[in-house]
């Protein structure tokens, strides 16, 4: 057995939106890099609806010539997070790498896996973005709001991730309170670290994208805004109660109060009190419902195609040694 290759099983998840000639060449380079460093690996290409028909020739050529590719076609056009989620959930590797074909360098796969195997279950990639000035200024303003919404990912975080198998299992087995896949990974409870790298193609974030993402994270991925609204309703009900007491005190101790003013204020305050109390209780019940309802899948797989080429037809999947020479400090089990 070749001692230079690692015994870790590596799954590389790559969302596919387009498949140009340069993308196909990079996929071949990724396969060669994996084949040089690992005995077992898989490359999961997850595509939106219509990609297979549009690039039928290129995809079939990859499946005919490149080993260990799994092509997964989804039923609808989904976000990149949903595509990465699908690939991660259908992966079988000891380590799962979420990879961007356009901007991530190939060397980050090996570096990330080695760093993760040292004891970090989640590795988050960061890189320099070519952000607009308005986005950079707005990002500073909403940082506190994101922290309030339990968003603790580092600045300039990319989609690149390296996850251990137990981190993947925890992400998909625990009851979900969020819809964003990356926040689900963050909330799995495992330790994470940052891997900074230079992107091969710098991405640009606009102010509109930042506002839209912030609203999604605050409203759909955290219960804190709902709790705040509930407290605001309780505060409103108390305010209405004190206003009614104030109007009643004016009627009792002052003689120049306009006729009918006290009864009008009391009536309005009473109905506002009921309204705010109802909103407070409704918010609490919605919070409980969101906690109890398990998350449903955001995607549906139409079909899956696999490579026709095997990595090593004659290899026997049996170790010569009693234990694996590769130390994995994030594996699930008693013997590490």
Secondary structure, 3 states (H helix, E strand, C coil): CCCCCEEEEEEEEEEECCCCHHHHHHHHHHHHHHHHHEEEEEEEEEECCCHHHHCHHHHHHHHHHCCCEEEEEECCCCCHHHHHHHHHHCCCCCEEEEECCCCCCCHHHHHHHHHHHCCCCEEEEECCCCCCHHHHHHHHHHHHHHHHCCCCCCCCEEEEEEEEHHHHHHHHHCCCCCCCHHHHHHCCCCCEEEEECCCCCCCCCCHHHHHHHHHHHHHHCCCHHHHHHHHHHHHHHHHHHHHHHHHHHHHHHCCCCCCCHHHHHHHHHHHHHHHHHHHHHHHHHHHHHHHHCCCCCCCCEEEEEECCCCCCCCCCCCCCCCCCCCCCCCCCCCCC
